[in-house]
Structure formats: C-alpha cells, structure tokens
Amino acid sequence: MSDVPSYPTGDLLRWALDREFDIRTREFEHSLRVGPGKPLGSHGFSSGFWGWYHLLTSGRLPWTLGSDIRVCTVVTDRLWVYARYEPSLLALLDRRGAMLDDSGWPRDCLGFVQRTRDELVRPMTPLYDLIADCYGDKLNPGRTDVLPGVPRERLLEAYIQVHFHADPASIYFADGPTAYGPRPTANNQRPTAYGPRPTANEQRPTGDGQQTTADG
C-alpha cells in the first residue's frame, strides 16, 4: 500500500484552489494595499539604500491610497514596511478586545502591529484567527474556522499536492508542511518554497472532476 494521500477532491480541492488565488490577490504586489476588508499589510525589502529605493519605486506606496492609512517601518535584516487602515483595524481590535486583554495583547493599532512583528502566534487559536482577519486572510489553514474537522496536516498536504509548493502558513506549524515537504531541522530552518513533484501513479482530477491515475 502506498502512503501517498489520495488527490484532494470536493471541499478540500476547492479550498486549495481558492487559497492560492486568494494569496495572489492579497500578497506580492498587493501586499501593502489595505482597506476595509484587509486593514493590515506588510512587505519586506532588502535593507540599506536599495531597500528604500525599491520601496519608493515599486508602486507599493500605500500612503498614496488614502488619509486613513498609516505606515511604519522596521529595519532588521530586512526593511519591513507595515501599512494599516486605521478605521477598520481599530474596529476589529475593539470587537476582539476581551480576547486581546486575556492574551495580554494591546488594543491600540500601533501596539498591536508591533506585537505581531515581535511574537510568533500559535495557529488554531483565537489570536491567530484575529491576526489572519487583520490581513484579510480568510482561508489560512491555521484558522480554527477553515474546514473544521479536517486535520491541519491534511490541509497542508492537499495544498502541496495541488500547487507543488508549501502553503506559506506551514512555517507556523511545528512539523512544517507534513511528509509532502521538508520539515524544519534541529536549528529551526524553515521549509523551502517548493515540495516534491507528484509521482507517476499519483491521482489527478480529470476535466469532469473524477479521479484518474497518470496512466489513465
């Protein structure tokens, strides 16, 4: 018996496809575009002169998008830029105020953004759900409300099976993106961007939604 999981179908396949589309519409060149549905965004540039140059010339200048947008920068090994849409972010933090208080997190926008920068939050927790909401990340596999009842390991496997690379959120799971991709090493190296290609007898969906093997 092969230990390779069957190719995802139904809700699991739909999630994997929608997840990739959502990432591409929120991140990359859109990473600092914020608004009511995505009140927080961030992007990392190289440090030094060229980082600032690329920020100024990349077309990602969020402060041109409206007066309610605030920007802060952090320079570590990279130049990190955080953009926040104040009205929606503040409203979201106010709605989850009790949970933030219980977690010892600040309710003010700047303090919250700084804390997300400094602290790694465990997935499958209300605090992780809140941070995902701030980024407009409704399909993140670390959320408690994404396909409840499906093991997170299966979500991460399904994403790799469909797209041949790990879900970005896999770095928040202790075991990395499961057996389909590399695991963190003893010195806490994170998974690489790409997982192994499918084998010759891995199942694929046909055009009518049914499964077939590579040899027909």
N, CA and C atoms as a LAMMPS dump frame, in Angstrom:
ITEM: TIMESTEP
0
ITEM: NUMBER OF ATOMS
648
ITEM: BOX BOUNDS ff ff ff
-5.0000000000000000e+02 5.0000000000000000e+02
-5.0000000000000000e+02 5.0000000000000000e+02
-5.0000000000000000e+02 5.0000000000000000e+02
ITEM: ATOMS id mol type element x y z
1 1 1 N 0.832 -1.202 0
2 1 2 C 0 0 0
3 1 3 C 0.871 1.258 0
4 2 1 N 0.534 2.224 -0.871
5 2 2 C 1.274 3.472 -0.904
6 2 3 C 0.815 4.356 0.247
7 3 1 N 1.77 5.101 0.842
8 3 2 C 1.4 6.026 1.906
9 3 3 C 1.163 7.433 1.38
10 4 1 N 1.132 7.594 0.027
11 4 2 C 0.838 8.898 -0.569
12 4 3 C -0.658 9.153 -0.469
13 5 1 N -1.098 10.258 0.112
14 5 2 C -2.531 10.519 0.241
15 5 3 C -3.197 10.678 -1.119
16 6 1 N -4.479 10.33 -1.185
17 6 2 C -5.216 10.493 -2.433
18 6 3 C -5.32 11.966 -2.787
19 7 1 N -5.443 12.238 -4.068
20 7 2 C -5.528 13.621 -4.528
21 7 3 C -6.795 14.25 -3.965
22 8 1 N -6.728 15.496 -3.495
23 8 2 C -7.896 16.116 -2.864
24 8 3 C -9.052 16.319 -3.831
25 9 1 N -10.249 16.16 -3.333
26 9 2 C -11.467 16.376 -4.118
27 9 3 C -12.431 17.209 -3.28
28 10 1 N -13.545 17.6 -3.88
29 10 2 C -14.617 18.269 -3.16
30 10 3 C -14.174 19.549 -2.471
31 11 1 N -14.61 19.716 -1.216
32 11 2 C -14.311 20.938 -0.47
33 11 3 C -12.819 21.135 -0.269
34 12 1 N -12.073 20.04 -0.123
35 12 2 C -10.638 20.149 0.103
36 12 3 C -9.935 20.692 -1.143
37 13 1 N -10.298 20.191 -2.31
38 13 2 C -9.713 20.698 -3.554
39 13 3 C -10.127 22.144 -3.789
40 14 1 N -11.384 22.445 -3.524
41 14 2 C -11.871 23.821 -3.713
42 14 3 C -11.109 24.778 -2.796
43 15 1 N -10.881 24.353 -1.554
44 15 2 C -10.123 25.207 -0.637
45 15 3 C -8.717 25.453 -1.169
46 16 1 N -8.018 24.405 -1.625
47 16 2 C -6.64 24.554 -2.094
48 16 3 C -6.566 25.511 -3.282
49 17 1 N -7.522 25.422 -4.2
50 17 2 C -7.527 26.311 -5.364
51 17 3 C -7.849 27.75 -4.946
52 18 1 N -8.868 27.905 -4.105
53 18 2 C -9.246 29.243 -3.65
54 18 3 C -8.143 29.875 -2.805
55 19 1 N -7.453 29.068 -2.032
56 19 2 C -6.386 29.575 -1.172
57 19 3 C -5.267 30.198 -2.007
58 20 1 N -4.843 29.508 -3.054
59 20 2 C -3.772 30.04 -3.902
60 20 3 C -4.207 31.333 -4.582
61 21 1 N -5.439 31.354 -5.088
62 21 2 C -5.946 32.563 -5.737
63 21 3 C -5.996 33.721 -4.75
64 22 1 N -6.445 33.439 -3.519
65 22 2 C -6.539 34.479 -2.504
66 22 3 C -5.164 35.046 -2.157
67 23 1 N -4.161 34.173 -2.032
68 23 2 C -2.805 34.635 -1.724
69 23 3 C -2.314 35.577 -2.816
70 24 1 N -2.549 35.202 -4.059
71 24 2 C -2.046 36.009 -5.169
72 24 3 C -2.764 37.347 -5.309
73 25 1 N -3.989 37.43 -4.827
74 25 2 C -4.709 38.704 -4.924
75 25 3 C -4.461 39.607 -3.718
76 26 1 N -3.94 39.046 -2.605
77 26 2 C -3.681 39.853 -1.412
78 26 3 C -2.207 40.18 -1.208
79 27 1 N -1.319 39.301 -1.681
80 27 2 C 0.096 39.441 -1.371
81 27 3 C 0.88 39.886 -2.612
82 28 1 N 2.209 39.721 -2.554
83 28 2 C 3.095 40.115 -3.647
84 28 3 C 2.927 41.606 -3.94
85 29 1 N 2.56 41.992 -5.154
86 29 2 C 2.449 43.422 -5.463
87 29 3 C 1.265 44.083 -4.747
88 30 1 N 0.372 43.266 -4.146
89 30 2 C -0.777 43.824 -3.427
90 30 3 C -0.57 43.816 -1.916
91 31 1 N 0.621 43.453 -1.451
92 31 2 C 0.811 43.202 -0.018
93 31 3 C 0.564 44.427 0.851
94 32 1 N 0.815 45.629 0.349
95 32 2 C 0.622 46.837 1.146
96 32 3 C -0.665 47.58 0.798
97 33 1 N -1.504 46.978 0.006
98 33 2 C -2.796 47.593 -0.308
99 33 3 C -3.786 47.195 0.784
100 34 1 N -4.205 48.159 1.557
101 34 2 C -5.064 47.887 2.699
102 34 3 C -6.357 48.664 2.566
103 35 1 N -7.378 48.213 3.296
104 35 2 C -8.68 48.848 3.257
105 35 3 C -9.623 48.147 4.203
106 36 1 N -10.93 48.335 4.052
107 36 2 C -11.894 47.764 4.993
108 36 3 C -11.811 46.245 5.13
109 37 1 N -11.571 45.535 4.036
110 37 2 C -11.519 44.076 4.102
111 37 3 C -10.167 43.506 4.467
112 38 1 N -9.153 44.344 4.444
113 38 2 C -7.787 43.915 4.778
114 38 3 C -7.097 45.105 5.439
115 39 1 N -7.33 45.301 6.73
116 39 2 C -6.818 46.509 7.371
117 39 3 C -5.33 46.512 7.674
118 40 1 N -4.646 45.403 7.472
119 40 2 C -3.211 45.352 7.77
120 40 3 C -2.475 44.653 6.635
121 41 1 N -1.326 45.209 6.26
122 41 2 C -0.485 44.584 5.237
123 41 3 C 0.974 44.813 5.568
124 42 1 N 1.835 43.946 5.074
125 42 2 C 3.272 44.104 5.325
126 42 3 C 4.051 43.565 4.139
127 43 1 N 5.266 44.088 3.992
128 43 2 C 6.142 43.614 2.914
129 43 3 C 7.582 43.865 3.325
130 44 1 N 8.449 42.921 2.999
131 44 2 C 9.859 43.051 3.319
132 44 3 C 10.696 43.396 2.101
133 45 1 N 11.569 44.37 2.261
134 45 2 C 12.511 44.771 1.221
135 45 3 C 13.921 44.543 1.762
136 46 1 N 14.89 44.487 0.867
137 46 2 C 16.272 44.369 1.324
138 46 3 C 16.648 45.611 2.124
139 47 1 N 17.551 45.449 3.065
140 47 2 C 17.933 46.578 3.913
141 47 3 C 18.898 47.5 3.174
142 48 1 N 19.12 48.663 3.727
143 48 2 C 20.054 49.606 3.125
144 48 3 C 19.415 50.456 2.052
145 49 1 N 20.276 51.134 1.295
146 49 2 C 19.822 52.085 0.294
147 49 3 C 18.894 51.446 -0.719
148 50 1 N 19.223 50.24 -1.202
149 50 2 C 18.438 49.627 -2.268
150 50 3 C 17.06 49.2 -1.775
151 51 1 N 16.949 48.874 -0.497
152 51 2 C 15.632 48.56 0.034
153 51 3 C 14.701 49.756 -0.036
154 52 1 N 15.204 50.918 0.422
155 52 2 C 14.388 52.134 0.333
156 52 3 C 14.115 52.507 -1.121
157 53 1 N 15.101 52.313 -1.976
158 53 2 C 14.905 52.621 -3.396
159 53 3 C 13.788 51.756 -3.987
160 54 1 N 13.836 50.455 -3.701
161 54 2 C 12.813 49.556 -4.235
162 54 3 C 11.44 49.869 -3.649
163 55 1 N 11.39 50.264 -2.388
164 55 2 C 10.12 50.66 -1.797
165 55 3 C 9.541 51.862 -2.534
166 56 1 N 10.378 52.866 -2.787
167 56 2 C 9.898 54.104 -3.403
168 56 3 C 9.547 53.94 -4.875
169 57 1 N 10.123 52.919 -5.527
170 57 2 C 9.907 52.755 -6.967
171 57 3 C 9.066 51.539 -7.314
172 58 1 N 8.582 50.805 -6.308
173 58 2 C 7.899 49.542 -6.586
174 58 3 C 6.424 49.693 -6.883
175 59 1 N 5.873 50.892 -6.694
176 59 2 C 4.437 51.063 -6.873
177 59 3 C 3.63 50.579 -5.691
178 60 1 N 4.31 50.276 -4.571
179 60 2 C 3.606 49.781 -3.386
180 60 3 C 3.415 50.891 -2.344
181 61 1 N 3.442 52.126 -2.738
182 61 2 C 3.362 53.22 -1.77
183 61 3 C 1.953 53.33 -1.201
184 62 1 N 1.692 52.788 -0.019
185 62 2 C 0.329 52.759 0.496
186 62 3 C -0.183 54.122 0.914
187 63 1 N 0.729 55.049 1.24
188 63 2 C 0.255 56.347 1.715
189 63 3 C -0.379 57.177 0.609
190 64 1 N -0.305 56.727 -0.618
191 64 2 C -0.98 57.43 -1.705
192 64 3 C -2.431 56.998 -1.831
193 65 1 N -2.871 56.005 -1.032
194 65 2 C -4.191 55.419 -1.236
195 65 3 C -5.28 56.052 -0.379
196 66 1 N -4.938 56.845 0.61
197 66 2 C -5.976 57.462 1.428
198 66 3 C -5.421 58.019 2.727
199 67 1 N -6.156 58.975 3.305
200 67 2 C -5.673 59.648 4.501
201 67 3 C -5.796 58.788 5.751
202 68 1 N -6.575 57.698 5.716
203 68 2 C -6.745 56.848 6.885
204 68 3 C -5.676 55.756 6.985
205 69 1 N -4.716 55.771 6.096
206 69 2 C -3.673 54.752 6.078
207 69 3 C -2.44 55.258 6.814
208 70 1 N -1.907 54.439 7.697
209 70 2 C -0.694 54.749 8.434
210 70 3 C 0.373 53.735 8.077
211 71 1 N 1.627 54.181 8.098
212 71 2 C 2.741 53.319 7.71
213 71 3 C 3.812 53.381 8.783
214 72 1 N 4.386 52.225 9.118
215 72 2 C 5.561 52.211 9.978
216 72 3 C 6.586 51.261 9.368
217 73 1 N 7.835 51.489 9.644
218 73 2 C 8.905 50.667 9.092
219 73 3 C 9.761 50.122 10.221
220 74 1 N 10.313 48.953 9.986
221 74 2 C 11.217 48.305 10.929
222 74 3 C 12.403 47.793 10.12
223 75 1 N 13.605 48.1 10.576
224 75 2 C 14.809 47.637 9.892
225 75 3 C 15.493 46.598 10.772
226 76 1 N 15.536 45.366 10.292
227 76 2 C 16.304 44.303 10.953
228 76 3 C 17.306 43.806 9.919
229 77 1 N 17.204 42.542 9.55
230 77 2 C 17.991 42.063 8.422
231 77 3 C 17.364 42.505 7.103
232 78 1 N 16.107 42.967 7.173
233 78 2 C 15.393 43.5 6.013
234 78 3 C 14.67 44.766 6.424
235 79 1 N 14.232 45.519 5.43
236 79 2 C 13.391 46.681 5.665
237 79 3 C 11.943 46.219 5.591
238 80 1 N 11.272 46.162 6.745
239 80 2 C 9.887 45.724 6.799
240 80 3 C 8.968 46.944 6.862
241 81 1 N 7.985 46.955 5.999
242 81 2 C 7.018 48.042 5.944
243 81 3 C 5.645 47.485 6.309
244 82 1 N 4.974 48.139 7.251
245 82 2 C 3.635 47.762 7.674
246 82 3 C 2.677 48.9 7.35
247 83 1 N 1.603 48.581 6.651
248 83 2 C 0.561 49.558 6.354
249 83 3 C -0.714 49.124 7.069
250 84 1 N -1.435 50.084 7.628
251 84 2 C -2.668 49.745 8.324
252 84 3 C -3.752 50.766 7.98
253 85 1 N -4.948 50.249 7.778
254 85 2 C -6.122 51.096 7.554
255 85 3 C -6.792 51.279 8.901
256 86 1 N -6.57 52.428 9.504
257 86 2 C -6.894 52.65 10.907
258 86 3 C -8.363 52.388 11.276
259 87 1 N -9.35 52.9 10.531
260 87 2 C -10.74 52.711 10.984
261 87 3 C -11.123 51.234 11.121
262 88 1 N -10.799 50.422 10.117
263 88 2 C -11.187 49.012 10.154
264 88 3 C -10.352 48.218 11.146
265 89 1 N -9.062 48.534 11.249
266 89 2 C -8.227 47.806 12.197
267 89 3 C -8.663 48.099 13.627
268 90 1 N -8.932 49.346 13.929
269 90 2 C -9.356 49.704 15.273
270 90 3 C -10.699 49.058 15.622
271 91 1 N -11.627 49.032 14.664
272 91 2 C -12.924 48.408 14.904
273 91 3 C -12.77 46.91 15.155
274 92 1 N -11.881 46.26 14.401
275 92 2 C -11.651 44.831 14.573
276 92 3 C -11.036 44.539 15.939
277 93 1 N -10.079 45.346 16.35
278 93 2 C -9.453 45.149 17.664
279 93 3 C -10.445 45.42 18.79
280 94 1 N -11.321 46.384 18.602
281 94 2 C -12.328 46.665 19.622
282 94 3 C -13.291 45.489 19.778
283 95 1 N -13.682 44.877 18.656
284 95 2 C -14.61 43.748 18.729
285 95 3 C -13.983 42.55 19.443
286 96 1 N -12.685 42.396 19.334
287 96 2 C -11.999 41.265 19.988
288 96 3 C -11.256 41.731 21.242
289 97 1 N -11.692 42.832 21.828
290 97 2 C -10.97 43.426 22.938
291 97 3 C -10.809 42.492 24.127
292 98 1 N -11.871 41.761 24.478
293 98 2 C -11.791 40.865 25.632
294 98 3 C -10.744 39.782 25.409
295 99 1 N -10.7 39.24 24.209
296 99 2 C -9.713 38.214 23.903
297 99 3 C -8.296 38.784 23.95
298 100 1 N -8.117 40.001 23.439
299 100 2 C -6.805 40.641 23.49
300 100 3 C -6.376 40.875 24.936
301 101 1 N -7.303 41.312 25.765
302 101 2 C -6.984 41.528 27.175
303 101 3 C -6.569 40.219 27.844
304 102 1 N -7.313 39.141 27.556
305 102 2 C -6.996 37.842 28.145
306 102 3 C -5.628 37.336 27.685
307 103 1 N -5.246 37.707 26.46
308 103 2 C -3.965 37.255 25.901
309 103 3 C -2.812 38.175 26.273
310 104 1 N -3.126 39.317 26.912
311 104 2 C -2.083 40.269 27.259
312 104 3 C -1.572 41.066 26.082
313 105 1 N -2.416 41.22 25.051
314 105 2 C -2.038 41.971 23.853
315 105 3 C -2.658 43.358 23.897
316 106 1 N -1.993 44.349 23.269
317 106 2 C -2.541 45.718 23.266
318 106 3 C -3.739 45.847 22.34
319 107 1 N -4.601 46.797 22.665
320 107 2 C -5.763 47.078 21.824
321 107 3 C -5.502 48.197 20.822
322 108 1 N -4.48 49.018 21.05
323 108 2 C -4.23 50.12 20.11
324 108 3 C -3.554 49.596 18.853
325 109 1 N -3.784 50.27 17.742
326 109 2 C -3.342 49.777 16.437
327 109 3 C -1.83 49.612 16.363
328 110 1 N -1.078 50.641 16.73
329 110 2 C 0.371 50.579 16.603
330 110 3 C 0.948 49.51 17.524
331 111 1 N 0.46 49.453 18.767
332 111 2 C 0.951 48.442 19.685
333 111 3 C 0.669 47.039 19.191
334 112 1 N -0.51 46.837 18.601
335 112 2 C -0.868 45.521 18.068
336 112 3 C 0.046 45.138 16.912
337 113 1 N 0.275 46.072 15.986
338 113 2 C 1.149 45.79 14.85
339 113 3 C 2.555 45.45 15.33
340 114 1 N 3.056 46.19 16.283
341 114 2 C 4.392 45.909 16.811
342 114 3 C 4.449 44.526 17.451
343 115 1 N 3.386 44.134 18.135
344 115 2 C 3.377 42.818 18.777
345 115 3 C 3.338 41.702 17.735
346 116 1 N 2.594 41.881 16.647
347 116 2 C 2.581 40.862 15.589
348 116 3 C 3.967 40.714 14.965
349 117 1 N 4.716 41.8 14.955
350 117 2 C 6.072 41.762 14.407
351 117 3 C 7.015 40.993 15.321
352 118 1 N 6.808 41.098 16.626
353 118 2 C 7.782 40.583 17.591
354 118 3 C 7.476 39.186 18.104
355 119 1 N 6.251 38.722 17.947
356 119 2 C 5.857 37.463 18.582
357 119 3 C 5.23 36.51 17.578
358 120 1 N 5.664 35.247 17.604
359 120 2 C 5.085 34.204 16.766
360 120 3 C 3.872 33.63 17.483
361 121 1 N 2.72 33.666 16.842
362 121 2 C 1.473 33.215 17.454
363 121 3 C 1.136 31.815 16.969
364 122 1 N 0.741 30.962 17.883
365 122 2 C 0.409 29.584 17.532
366 122 3 C -0.86 29.537 16.687
367 123 1 N -0.888 28.678 15.653
368 123 2 C -2.128 28.511 14.881
369 123 3 C -3.193 27.806 15.703
370 124 1 N -4.411 27.812 15.169
371 124 2 C -5.562 27.163 15.805
372 124 3 C -5.869 27.792 17.162
373 125 1 N -5.717 29.11 17.233
374 125 2 C -6.054 29.856 18.438
375 125 3 C -6.865 31.092 18.033
376 126 1 N -7.679 31.638 18.929
377 126 2 C -8.435 32.851 18.597
378 126 3 C -7.534 34.025 18.221
379 127 1 N -6.354 34.125 18.808
380 127 2 C -5.449 35.218 18.49
381 127 3 C -4.929 35.09 17.062
382 128 1 N -4.625 33.864 16.644
383 128 2 C -4.189 33.63 15.262
384 128 3 C -5.317 34.008 14.298
385 129 1 N -6.561 33.631 14.647
386 129 2 C -7.705 33.991 13.795
387 129 3 C -7.803 35.508 13.632
388 130 1 N -7.589 36.232 14.719
389 130 2 C -7.667 37.694 14.663
390 130 3 C -6.598 38.27 13.747
391 131 1 N -5.373 37.798 13.884
392 131 2 C -4.3 38.314 13.028
393 131 3 C -4.594 38.003 11.567
394 132 1 N -5.099 36.789 11.31
395 132 2 C -5.47 36.448 9.935
396 132 3 C -6.562 37.378 9.421
397 133 1 N -7.538 37.701 10.265
398 133 2 C -8.586 38.642 9.859
399 133 3 C -7.999 40.013 9.53
400 134 1 N -7.01 40.44 10.3
401 134 2 C -6.38 41.739 10.036
402 134 3 C -5.752 41.772 8.649
403 135 1 N -5.201 40.652 8.224
404 135 2 C -4.58 40.567 6.897
405 135 3 C -5.58 40.16 5.81
406 136 1 N -6.846 40.04 6.165
407 136 2 C -7.846 39.601 5.19
408 136 3 C -7.647 38.166 4.772
409 137 1 N -7.003 37.376 5.622
410 137 2 C -6.579 36.018 5.273
411 137 3 C -7.643 35.018 5.732
412 138 1 N -8.73 34.913 4.991
413 138 2 C -9.886 34.127 5.41
414 138 3 C -9.71 32.623 5.194
415 139 1 N -8.747 32.203 4.396
416 139 2 C -8.591 30.786 4.067
417 139 3 C -7.317 30.181 4.647
418 140 1 N -6.676 30.892 5.554
419 140 2 C -5.438 30.414 6.16
420 140 3 C -5.661 29.071 6.865
421 141 1 N -4.851 28.055 6.603
422 141 2 C -5.063 26.744 7.227
423 141 3 C -4.835 26.733 8.73
424 142 1 N -4.236 27.789 9.274
425 142 2 C -4.056 27.878 10.712
426 142 3 C -5.26 28.416 11.452
427 143 1 N -6.312 28.81 10.712
428 143 2 C -7.529 29.323 11.34
429 143 3 C -8.357 28.181 11.922
430 144 1 N -9.098 28.489 12.952
431 144 2 C -9.955 27.473 13.558
432 144 3 C -11.219 27.224 12.748
433 145 1 N -11.6 28.169 11.86
434 145 2 C -12.867 28.058 11.147
435 145 3 C -12.722 27.635 9.687
436 146 1 N -11.532 27.213 9.262
437 146 2 C -11.327 26.743 7.893
438 146 3 C -11.448 25.22 7.866
439 147 1 N -12.479 24.735 7.187
440 147 2 C -12.75 23.287 7.109
441 147 3 C -12.586 22.623 8.479
442 148 1 N -13.369 23.042 9.456
443 148 2 C -13.259 22.417 10.782
444 148 3 C -13.513 20.917 10.686
445 149 1 N -12.745 20.159 11.42
446 149 2 C -12.848 18.705 11.373
447 149 3 C -11.811 18.064 10.472
448 150 1 N -11.231 18.845 9.547
449 150 2 C -10.165 18.325 8.685
450 150 3 C -8.828 18.585 9.374
451 151 1 N -8.011 17.563 9.598
452 151 2 C -6.716 17.793 10.252
453 151 3 C -5.886 18.809 9.485
454 152 1 N -5.193 19.677 10.21
455 152 2 C -4.375 20.686 9.549
456 152 3 C -3.307 20.064 8.681
457 153 1 N -2.778 18.902 9.085
458 153 2 C -1.768 18.219 8.279
459 153 3 C -2.321 17.872 6.904
460 154 1 N -3.609 17.502 6.871
461 154 2 C -4.215 17.148 5.577
462 154 3 C -4.383 18.391 4.711
463 155 1 N -4.728 19.537 5.315
464 155 2 C -4.828 20.766 4.528
465 155 3 C -3.484 21.116 3.902
466 156 1 N -2.415 21.023 4.686
467 156 2 C -1.091 21.368 4.171
468 156 3 C -0.654 20.392 3.084
469 157 1 N -0.977 19.107 3.26
470 157 2 C -0.671 18.114 2.223
471 157 3 C -1.424 18.416 0.947
472 158 1 N -2.72 18.723 1.082
473 158 2 C -3.554 18.977 -0.086
474 158 3 C -3.038 20.172 -0.872
475 159 1 N -2.609 21.211 -0.173
476 159 2 C -2.101 22.401 -0.864
477 159 3 C -0.872 22.054 -1.697
478 160 1 N 0.022 21.269 -1.127
479 160 2 C 1.231 20.882 -1.862
480 160 3 C 0.883 19.979 -3.025
481 161 1 N -0.063 19.054 -2.844
482 161 2 C -0.459 18.17 -3.934
483 161 3 C -0.986 18.957 -5.131
484 162 1 N -1.725 20.011 -4.858
485 162 2 C -2.342 20.782 -5.937
486 162 3 C -1.358 21.766 -6.562
487 163 1 N -0.515 22.407 -5.748
488 163 2 C 0.314 23.506 -6.242
489 163 3 C 1.806 23.195 -6.291
490 164 1 N 2.236 22.061 -5.727
491 164 2 C 3.643 21.638 -5.768
492 164 3 C 4.574 22.533 -4.962
493 165 1 N 4.045 23.328 -4.079
494 165 2 C 4.866 24.079 -3.139
495 165 3 C 4.063 24.265 -1.857
496 166 1 N 4.765 24.561 -0.778
497 166 2 C 4.128 24.606 0.536
498 166 3 C 3.296 25.866 0.718
499 167 1 N 2.21 25.742 1.466
500 167 2 C 1.429 26.903 1.87
501 167 3 C 2.305 27.799 2.738
502 168 1 N 2.284 29.112 2.521
503 168 2 C 3.123 29.994 3.349
504 168 3 C 2.877 29.837 4.848
505 169 1 N 1.663 29.477 5.24
506 169 2 C 1.346 29.349 6.663
507 169 3 C 1.968 28.108 7.288
508 170 1 N 2.557 27.234 6.501
509 170 2 C 3.122 25.995 7.056
510 170 3 C 4.267 26.285 8.019
511 171 1 N 4.898 27.467 7.906
512 171 2 C 6.003 27.774 8.82
513 171 3 C 5.528 27.936 10.255
514 172 1 N 4.212 28.131 10.454
515 172 2 C 3.698 28.308 11.809
516 172 3 C 3.37 26.985 12.497
517 173 1 N 3.511 25.881 11.762
518 173 2 C 3.253 24.576 12.336
519 173 3 C 4.58 23.921 12.683
520 174 1 N 4.636 23.296 13.829
521 174 2 C 5.901 22.766 14.348
522 174 3 C 6.536 21.764 13.405
523 175 1 N 5.716 20.997 12.678
524 175 2 C 6.256 19.94 11.823
525 175 3 C 6.402 20.366 10.369
526 176 1 N 6.256 21.657 10.081
527 176 2 C 6.372 22.075 8.697
528 176 3 C 5.187 21.567 7.889
529 177 1 N 5.332 21.475 6.563
530 177 2 C 4.194 21.127 5.721
531 177 3 C 3.961 19.634 5.588
532 178 1 N 4.246 18.836 6.616
533 178 2 C 3.991 17.395 6.671
534 178 3 C 4.901 16.626 5.729
535 179 1 N 4.596 15.349 5.545
536 179 2 C 5.509 14.456 4.833
537 179 3 C 5.721 14.857 3.386
538 180 1 N 4.838 15.683 2.838
539 180 2 C 4.968 16.064 1.431
540 180 3 C 6.012 17.132 1.18
541 181 1 N 6.538 17.745 2.233
542 181 2 C 7.549 18.772 2.058
543 181 3 C 8.586 18.644 3.14
544 182 1 N 9.686 19.382 3.052
545 182 2 C 10.755 19.282 4.051
546 182 3 C 10.305 19.791 5.406
547 183 1 N 10.788 19.168 6.465
548 183 2 C 10.48 19.575 7.825
549 183 3 C 11.576 20.496 8.341
550 184 1 N 11.28 21.297 9.365
551 184 2 C 12.333 22.112 9.97
552 184 3 C 13.434 21.23 10.543
553 185 1 N 14.658 21.696 10.495
554 185 2 C 15.773 20.949 11.039
555 185 3 C 16.011 21.343 12.481
556 186 1 N 17.023 20.73 13.093
557 186 2 C 17.279 20.974 14.512
558 186 3 C 17.586 22.435 14.799
559 187 1 N 18.18 23.149 13.837
560 187 2 C 18.499 24.567 14.074
561 187 3 C 17.384 25.483 13.58
562 188 1 N 16.148 24.899 13.49
563 188 2 C 14.939 25.668 13.211
564 188 3 C 14.904 26.271 11.82
565 189 1 N 15.575 25.646 10.856
566 189 2 C 15.427 26.089 9.481
567 189 3 C 14 25.811 9.025
568 190 1 N 13.456 26.713 8.255
569 190 2 C 12.078 26.593 7.835
570 190 3 C 11.97 25.874 6.495
571 191 1 N 10.765 25.391 6.142
572 191 2 C 10.603 24.679 4.88
573 191 3 C 10.949 25.569 3.688
574 192 1 N 11.466 24.942 2.64
575 192 2 C 11.737 25.686 1.415
576 192 3 C 10.43 25.951 0.685
577 193 1 N 10.496 26.724 -0.372
578 193 2 C 9.27 27.145 -1.046
579 193 3 C 8.633 26.031 -1.855
580 194 1 N 9.381 25.014 -2.189
581 194 2 C 8.857 24.001 -3.093
582 194 3 C 8.939 22.617 -2.476
583 195 1 N 7.891 21.846 -2.694
584 195 2 C 7.863 20.46 -2.244
585 195 3 C 8.113 19.526 -3.421
586 196 1 N 8.134 18.217 -3.177
587 196 2 C 8.405 17.25 -4.242
588 196 3 C 7.299 17.207 -5.279
589 197 1 N 7.661 16.874 -6.493
590 197 2 C 6.698 16.731 -7.578
591 197 3 C 5.89 15.445 -7.404
592 198 1 N 4.681 15.355 -7.991
593 198 2 C 3.882 14.144 -7.84
594 198 3 C 4.542 12.944 -8.5
595 199 1 N 4.259 11.759 -7.983
596 199 2 C 4.806 10.533 -8.555
597 199 3 C 3.978 10.107 -9.754
598 200 1 N 4.453 9.099 -10.472
599 200 2 C 3.8 8.679 -11.713
600 200 3 C 2.394 8.152 -11.477
601 201 1 N 2.139 7.52 -10.3
602 201 2 C 0.808 6.991 -10.05
603 201 3 C 0.008 7.824 -9.071
604 202 1 N 0.388 9.086 -8.914
605 202 2 C -0.436 9.939 -8.072
606 202 3 C -1.727 10.273 -8.795
607 203 1 N -2.831 10.312 -8.064
608 203 2 C -4.117 10.567 -8.688
609 203 3 C -4.278 12.035 -9.028
610 204 1 N -4.892 12.27 -10.178
611 204 2 C -5.167 13.62 -10.662
612 204 3 C -6.644 13.744 -10.985
613 205 1 N -7.222 14.943 -10.911
614 205 2 C -8.606 15.102 -11.346
615 205 3 C -8.668 15.273 -12.861
616 206 1 N -9.663 14.659 -13.49
617 206 2 C -9.88 14.869 -14.914
618 206 3 C -10.773 16.08 -15.094
619 207 1 N -11.069 16.414 -16.344
620 207 2 C -11.876 17.592 -16.602
621 207 3 C -13.275 17.507 -16.032
622 208 1 N -13.819 16.274 -15.851
623 208 2 C -15.173 16.161 -15.33
624 208 3 C -15.206 16.037 -13.815
625 209 1 N -14.034 16.245 -13.169
626 209 2 C -13.994 16.228 -11.721
627 209 3 C -13.75 14.866 -11.141
628 210 1 N -13.691 13.805 -11.948
629 210 2 C -13.408 12.471 -11.462
630 210 3 C -11.916 12.278 -11.334
631 211 1 N -11.515 11.249 -10.575
632 211 2 C -10.112 10.986 -10.401
633 211 3 C -9.624 9.983 -11.422
634 212 1 N -8.365 10.145 -11.808
635 212 2 C -7.734 9.174 -12.682
636 212 3 C -6.272 9.104 -12.305
637 213 1 N -5.596 8.04 -12.668
638 213 2 C -4.173 7.94 -12.409
639 213 3 C -3.414 8.416 -13.622
640 214 1 N -2.108 8.59 -13.46
641 214 2 C -1.301 9.148 -14.533
642 214 3 C -1.307 8.254 -15.759
643 215 1 N -1.536 6.939 -15.567
644 215 2 C -1.529 6.054 -16.731
645 215 3 C -2.949 5.839 -17.271
646 216 1 N -3.893 6.677 -16.844
647 216 2 C -5.242 6.631 -17.399
648 216 3 C -6.212 5.906 -16.524
